[in-house]
Amino acid sequence: MTTVLNTEIGALTGGAANLPQYAGQAVLIVNVASKCGLTPQYAGLEKLQERYAGRGFTVLGVPCNQFLGQEPGSAEEIAEFCSATYGVTFPLTEKVEVNGEDRHPLYERLVGFADAEGHSGDIRWNFEKFLIGRDGTVVARFSPQAEPESAEVVAAIEAQLG
């Protein structure tokens, strides 16, 4: 499988998110939203960031407004919400579409990977998670309901960090 970290995507605050800078790291890519029942997962994602950043890991949040309009804000509003409400320090990309005709190329590469229950294809909801290994390939997919600090997510991250 080819690396997903050579895909171009913009940063939330402008410019390129520069995914190649994460080569050699484990990356948890998560489509995020500010007005979703799962939004409190930001807290767990930030805890993962704090716990593992020093070991070659990052969370990468990808805002998306495709699920009941739950991420309607501008880049500035999203950044302010994440920082003020959850103390988010991990990087955020520009707002993109993860499904449909205008699906971002990053998600074109991600959605073919199946989760433990065999689901592949379209993103089901906000906070679906993809773990990218140090080699840049997808190694795990987790449902939106999988809590960031759940045993299955933590075990997968730790396996990548060695």
C-alpha positions as CSV (number, residue, x, y, z in Angstrom):
1,M,0.0,0.0,0.0
2,T,1.3,3.5,-0.8
3,T,1.9,6.2,1.7
4,V,-0.8,8.7,2.5
5,L,1.6,11.2,3.9
6,N,2.5,12.6,0.4
7,T,-1.0,13.9,-0.2
8,E,-1.3,17.7,-0.3
9,I,-3.9,19.2,2.1
10,G,-4.0,22.8,3.4
11,A,-3.5,23.8,7.0
12,L,-6.5,25.2,8.9
13,T,-4.9,28.6,9.1
14,G,-3.6,28.7,5.5
15,G,-0.7,27.3,3.6
16,A,0.1,23.6,3.4
17,A,-0.3,21.2,6.2
18,N,2.9,19.6,4.9
19,L,2.1,15.9,5.6
20,P,5.5,14.7,4.5
21,Q,6.9,16.3,7.8
22,Y,5.2,13.4,9.6
23,A,7.2,10.7,7.7
24,G,8.6,8.3,10.2
25,Q,5.9,9.1,12.8
26,A,2.7,7.4,13.6
27,V,-0.3,9.7,12.8
28,L,-3.9,9.4,13.9
29,I,-6.0,11.1,11.2
30,V,-9.5,12.0,12.5
31,N,-12.3,13.9,10.7
32,V,-13.5,16.3,13.4
33,A,-16.5,18.6,14.0
34,S,-17.3,21.2,16.7
35,K,-21.1,20.6,17.1
36,C,-21.4,16.8,17.2
37,G,-22.3,14.5,20.0
38,L,-18.9,13.0,19.7
39,T,-17.1,16.4,19.9
40,P,-15.9,15.7,23.5
41,Q,-13.5,13.2,21.9
42,Y,-11.3,16.2,21.3
43,A,-10.3,15.9,25.0
44,G,-9.1,12.3,24.5
45,L,-7.4,13.1,21.2
46,E,-5.5,15.9,23.0
47,K,-4.5,13.5,25.8
48,L,-3.1,11.1,23.2
49,Q,-1.2,14.0,21.6
50,E,0.3,15.0,25.0
51,R,1.1,11.3,26.0
52,Y,2.8,10.2,22.7
53,A,4.1,13.3,20.9
54,G,7.5,12.8,22.4
55,R,7.6,9.3,20.9
56,G,7.0,10.2,17.3
57,F,3.2,10.5,17.2
58,T,0.7,13.2,16.3
59,V,-3.0,13.5,15.9
60,L,-4.1,15.3,12.8
61,G,-7.6,16.7,12.9
62,V,-9.5,17.2,9.6
63,P,-12.5,19.4,10.0
64,C,-15.5,18.3,7.9
65,N,-19.0,19.7,7.6
66,Q,-20.6,16.8,5.7
67,F,-22.5,15.3,8.6
68,L,-25.6,17.3,9.5
69,G,-23.6,20.6,9.1
70,Q,-21.8,19.9,12.4
71,E,-18.7,21.9,11.5
72,P,-20.1,25.2,10.1
73,G,-17.4,27.5,11.4
74,S,-14.7,29.4,9.5
75,A,-11.1,28.4,10.0
76,E,-10.7,31.0,12.7
77,E,-13.8,29.9,14.5
78,I,-12.7,26.2,14.4
79,A,-9.2,27.1,15.7
80,E,-10.6,29.2,18.5
81,F,-13.2,26.6,19.5
82,C,-10.6,23.8,19.6
83,S,-8.1,25.8,21.5
84,A,-10.4,27.5,24.0
85,T,-12.7,24.5,24.7
86,Y,-10.4,21.5,24.5
87,G,-6.8,23.0,24.7
88,V,-6.0,21.4,21.3
89,T,-2.4,21.5,20.4
90,F,-2.4,19.0,17.6
91,P,-2.5,20.2,14.0
92,L,-5.7,20.8,12.1
93,T,-6.1,20.8,8.3
94,E,-8.4,22.9,6.2
95,K,-12.1,21.9,6.2
96,V,-12.6,19.2,3.5
97,E,-15.2,16.7,2.2
98,V,-14.5,13.1,3.2
99,N,-17.2,11.5,1.1
100,G,-18.8,12.0,-2.3
101,E,-17.7,13.5,-5.6
102,D,-15.6,16.2,-3.9
103,R,-13.9,13.8,-1.5
104,H,-10.4,15.1,-0.7
105,P,-7.6,13.0,-2.2
106,L,-6.3,12.2,1.3
107,Y,-9.7,10.4,2.1
108,E,-9.6,8.8,-1.4
109,R,-6.6,7.0,-0.1
110,L,-7.9,6.3,3.4
111,V,-11.4,4.9,2.7
112,G,-10.3,1.7,1.1
113,F,-8.9,0.4,4.4
114,A,-11.3,-1.7,6.5
115,D,-11.7,-1.5,10.2
116,A,-11.7,-4.6,12.5
117,E,-15.4,-5.2,11.7
118,G,-14.7,-5.2,8.0
119,H,-16.1,-1.7,7.2
120,S,-14.4,0.1,4.4
121,G,-15.6,2.8,2.0
122,D,-17.4,6.0,3.0
123,I,-16.7,7.7,6.3
124,R,-19.7,6.9,8.6
125,W,-19.7,10.0,10.8
126,N,-17.5,12.6,12.5
127,F,-14.5,11.3,14.4
128,E,-13.7,8.2,12.3
129,K,-10.1,7.5,12.9
130,F,-7.2,6.2,10.7
131,L,-3.8,5.2,12.2
132,I,-0.9,5.8,9.9
133,G,2.2,3.8,10.6
134,R,5.7,5.1,10.6
135,D,6.0,3.9,6.9
136,G,3.1,6.2,5.9
137,T,0.6,3.4,5.3
138,V,-2.7,2.9,7.0
139,V,-2.4,0.3,9.7
140,A,-5.8,0.6,11.5
141,R,-9.2,2.2,11.1
142,F,-11.6,2.9,14.1
143,S,-15.3,3.7,14.1
144,P,-16.4,7.1,15.1
145,Q,-17.7,5.7,18.5
146,A,-14.2,4.3,19.4
147,E,-13.0,6.6,22.2
148,P,-9.5,7.9,21.5
149,E,-8.2,6.5,24.8
150,S,-9.8,3.1,24.4
151,A,-7.7,0.0,24.8
152,E,-7.9,-0.8,21.1
153,V,-6.7,2.6,19.9
154,V,-4.0,2.9,22.5
155,A,-2.7,-0.6,21.7
156,A,-2.5,0.2,18.0
157,I,-0.6,3.4,18.6
158,E,1.8,1.8,21.0
159,A,2.4,-1.1,18.5
160,Q,3.5,1.6,16.0
161,L,5.7,3.4,18.4
162,G,7.5,0.2,19.5
